[in-house]
Amino acid sequence: MALPGIKKEDISISLENSTLKVTGERMSKTEQDKDKVHFSEFRYGKFERSIALPKNAETEKVDARFEDGLLTINILKKEDAKPKQIVIK
């Protein structure tokens, strides 16, 4: 998830009933100058993203990293959900 201009402290990740929820808030910086007009093309305010996880997600082993404005969340599959090769005898 690309979150440019947001601090790690302004992001919250929670997991409830197989739903991963990422919430946060981008704070606006107000600049005022009587002689100039300031335009901003960034959106400010609260945001929320909910993602339904599959049944085979290992919800006990969620890893999240935030670096250079990019939030990466890794969720492993349960071992029993991985395909198993069967040897023919």
N, C-alpha and C positions, 0 to 999 in steps of 0.2 A: 504494500500500500504506500503510495507516494504521499508524503506529508511535508512538503517544503515549508520552511519558516515556522515549524512547530517544535517546541522543546519536548524532550522525553517526559518531563514532569507533567506536561499537559495532556498526556495520553493515558487512558485506562483500558485494560483488557480483562474481560471476565468470561467465565464459562458456566453456563447453567442449562441443564436439560438438553445436552448435545447442541447447544447454540453458542457460538463464539461471538462476543460482542466487543467491538472496539469503539470507544467514545473519546471525545476530546474537545478542545476548544482552541481556536486560533484567535489570539488577541490582536486587536487592531492598534496600530501606532498612529496617533493623530499628529499631523504636522500642520502648523498654521503659519502663514507668511502673508502679510497684507498685500504685497506686490506680486505674489505668484499664485498660480492655481496648481493644486496637487491632485493628480488622478491616481487611483489605485485599481489594478485589475485583479487583485486577490480577494477571495471571499473570506469574510471574518465571521466568527460566531461558533456555536456548538455544532458538532457533527456526530453521527452515529452510524455504524455499519454492523449488521447482524448477518452471520453466516451459519447456516444449518450444517452440522457435521454429519458424515455418514456413520452408520452403526459400528463400523469396524475401526473407528478412530480411537487411538489410545489417549484418552482425555487426561490421564494422569501424567503424561509426558509431553507437555506443551512447552516449546521454547520460543521466546520472542527476543528479537534484536532490533535496535534502532540506531542507524548510522547514516549520516549525511542526508537526512530527510527521508530515508526509506525504512519502513517498518516491515520486517520479515518475520513471519510466524510459521514455525515448523511443527507439524503434528504427525506422529508416526501411526502406521497401521498396526493393529493387534497381530500378534504372531499367527494365530489360528486363521486369520483372514488372508494370509499370503498363500499363493498357489504352491502346491506341493507336487514334486515330480515323483511318479510311481515307476519303479523299475519292473520291467516284464521279465518273469522267470521262465 
